[in-house]
Structures are given as structure tokens and as C-alpha cells.
């Protein structure tokens, strides 16, 4: 029952307009950070390390909201692939075409969330794409992810 309720909530969020989906994602990112000591212990030191290494301004609360939005954006992309593709701006596509034209295939490394959800859809408009990823430890979430990604990609699980 819990699994069904979680999937229903995620599908409901994904069905909303993008701006509202992102607002909910930002709120959930804040809620996760404030409510989970474990999440804070993972997020905070990694964020600070990047900020200090790259000499960036510290914008912790913006980063926390953005991390929640990454999840909600993924849900929205899975539910609204055509709308998502209309929002994409591709630069230097000629580099991709040249690499594919050489006949050796193309390996792209993307961030786990965000770009990982839209890039395969862009590529699949032009040629077949195979996506490798590591499964979540939560089986119900794997089902959600595979349902969202399955229409455009052949999925392989990394063990």
C-alpha cells in the first residue's frame, strides 16, 4: 500500500505544470535537508567542498532547493517528454554528429539527475541510445525510474 501511495504522489507531482512541479521539488529539497540528519551529513560537506574548490559564493539554501528540483524535474520530464524537448537548447550539435559520423559510437557522461534525464531523449531523436545506470536500493523507486525512462531507451542495470 505504501509503495502504491508513493507512486501515486510522484505521478501527481509529475502531472502538474513545470513551475509548480519545481516549486514542490524546492520545498521537498528543503524538507529533506532540515528533516534528515543523514541527508545533511551527505549534502553539506560535498557542497562546501565544491564551493571552496571552485571558489564559488556559498549559496547553501539555493543549492538545497535546486537539489530537490532535480528530482521533480526528472519526474516532469518522464511524464512530459515532448514538452521537455521543446525547452531544450542544444549547442555544438555538430560535434555530436561528427563523432557519430566516424562510426565508432559515442559515450556521453552526464550528471546523475537533470541532464541524465533529458540528454538521452535528445539523442534518441537522432539515433538509438543505450543508458547505463546504477539501480536505487529502493525497488519501488526503480520501478518509477524504469517506467519513466523505458519509452526511449534500452535499460541495463549495473550491479
C-alpha positions as CSV (number, residue, x, y, z in Angstrom):
1,X,0.0,0.0,0.0
2,X,2.8,2.4,0.9
3,X,4.5,1.7,-2.5
4,X,1.3,2.5,-4.3
5,X,0.8,5.7,-2.4
6,X,4.3,6.9,-3.1
7,X,4.0,6.2,-6.8
8,X,0.6,8.0,-6.9
9,X,2.2,11.0,-5.2
10,X,5.1,11.1,-7.7
11,X,2.8,10.7,-10.6
12,X,0.6,13.6,-9.3
13,X,3.5,15.9,-8.9
14,X,4.7,15.0,-12.5
15,X,1.3,15.8,-13.9
16,X,1.4,19.4,-12.7
17,X,2.8,22.4,-14.7
18,X,6.6,22.6,-14.6
19,X,6.7,25.7,-12.5
20,X,4.5,24.1,-9.8
21,X,6.5,20.9,-10.0
22,X,9.7,22.8,-9.4
23,X,8.2,24.7,-6.5
24,X,7.2,21.4,-4.9
25,X,10.6,20.0,-5.6
26,X,12.3,23.0,-4.0
27,X,10.1,22.6,-0.9
28,X,10.9,18.9,-0.7
29,X,14.6,19.6,-1.0
30,X,14.3,22.0,1.9
31,X,12.2,19.5,3.9
32,X,14.8,16.7,3.2
33,X,17.7,18.9,4.4
34,X,16.0,20.2,7.5
35,X,14.3,16.9,8.4
36,X,17.1,14.4,7.7
37,X,20.4,14.5,9.6
38,X,21.7,11.8,7.3
39,X,20.9,13.8,4.2
40,X,22.5,16.9,5.7
41,X,25.6,14.9,6.6
42,X,26.0,13.9,3.0
43,X,24.9,17.2,1.3
44,X,26.7,19.8,3.3
45,X,30.3,18.7,3.2
46,X,30.1,17.8,-0.5
47,X,28.5,21.2,-1.3
48,X,31.1,23.1,0.7
49,X,33.9,21.1,-0.9
50,X,32.7,22.1,-4.4
51,X,32.2,25.8,-3.4
52,X,35.7,26.1,-1.9
53,X,37.4,24.1,-4.7
54,X,35.8,26.3,-7.4
55,X,36.0,29.5,-5.3
56,X,32.2,30.0,-5.7
57,X,29.9,32.0,-3.4
58,X,28.3,30.0,-0.7
59,X,24.6,29.7,-1.6
60,X,23.6,26.8,0.6
61,X,19.8,27.3,0.6
62,X,19.7,27.8,-3.2
63,X,21.6,24.6,-3.7
64,X,19.3,22.7,-1.3
65,X,16.2,23.9,-3.2
66,X,17.9,23.1,-6.5
67,X,18.7,19.6,-5.4
68,X,15.0,19.0,-4.7
69,X,14.1,20.4,-8.1
70,X,16.4,17.9,-9.8
71,X,14.1,15.2,-8.6
72,X,10.9,17.0,-9.5
73,X,12.3,17.9,-12.9
74,X,13.1,14.3,-13.6
75,X,9.5,13.3,-12.8
76,X,8.2,16.1,-15.0
77,X,10.5,15.1,-17.9
78,X,9.3,11.4,-17.7
79,X,5.7,12.5,-17.8
80,X,6.1,15.3,-20.4
81,X,8.9,14.3,-22.8
82,X,7.6,16.3,-25.8
83,X,7.2,19.4,-23.7
84,X,10.6,18.9,-22.1
85,X,12.3,18.5,-25.5
86,X,10.7,21.8,-26.6
87,X,12.6,23.5,-23.8
88,X,16.0,22.1,-24.7
89,X,18.6,24.3,-26.4
90,X,21.4,22.2,-27.9
91,X,24.8,23.9,-28.6
92,X,27.5,22.4,-30.7
93,X,25.4,19.6,-32.1
94,X,27.9,19.4,-35.0
95,X,30.4,17.9,-32.6
96,X,28.0,15.0,-31.7
97,X,27.2,14.5,-35.4
98,X,30.9,14.4,-36.3
99,X,31.6,11.8,-33.6
100,X,28.7,9.6,-34.6
101,X,29.7,10.0,-38.3
102,X,33.0,8.4,-37.5
103,X,31.2,5.2,-36.9
104,X,32.7,4.3,-33.6
105,X,29.7,5.2,-31.4
106,X,29.6,7.8,-28.7
107,X,29.9,7.7,-25.0
108,X,28.4,10.6,-23.0
109,X,28.9,11.1,-19.3
110,X,26.1,13.2,-17.7
111,X,25.1,14.2,-14.2
112,X,23.1,11.6,-12.5
113,X,20.0,13.8,-12.3
114,X,18.7,16.5,-14.6
115,X,20.9,16.2,-17.7
116,X,20.8,12.4,-17.3
117,X,17.0,12.5,-18.0
118,X,16.9,14.9,-20.9
119,X,20.1,14.1,-22.8
120,X,19.0,10.5,-23.8
121,X,15.8,11.9,-25.1
122,X,17.6,14.4,-27.3
123,X,19.9,11.7,-28.6
124,X,17.1,9.3,-29.2
125,X,15.6,11.8,-31.7
126,X,18.6,11.1,-33.9
127,X,19.9,7.6,-33.2
128,X,19.3,4.7,-30.8
129,X,20.6,5.2,-27.2
130,X,21.6,2.7,-24.5
131,X,21.6,4.1,-21.0
132,X,23.7,2.5,-18.2
133,X,22.9,3.4,-14.6
134,X,23.1,2.1,-11.1
135,X,19.8,1.0,-9.6
136,X,18.4,2.5,-6.5
137,X,18.4,0.4,-3.3
138,X,14.6,1.0,-3.2
139,X,12.8,-1.3,-5.5
140,X,9.7,0.8,-5.8
141,X,11.8,3.8,-6.9
142,X,13.5,1.6,-9.6
143,X,10.0,0.8,-10.9
144,X,9.2,4.5,-11.1
145,X,12.5,5.3,-12.8
146,X,12.3,2.5,-15.4
147,X,8.7,3.4,-16.2
148,X,9.8,7.0,-16.8
149,X,12.8,6.1,-18.9
150,X,11.6,3.0,-20.8
151,X,9.8,4.7,-23.7
152,X,13.0,6.0,-25.3
153,X,15.9,3.9,-24.1
154,X,17.1,0.3,-23.7
155,X,17.8,-0.1,-20.0
156,X,20.6,-2.2,-18.5
157,X,21.1,-2.5,-14.7
158,X,24.5,-2.1,-13.3
159,X,25.1,-4.5,-10.5
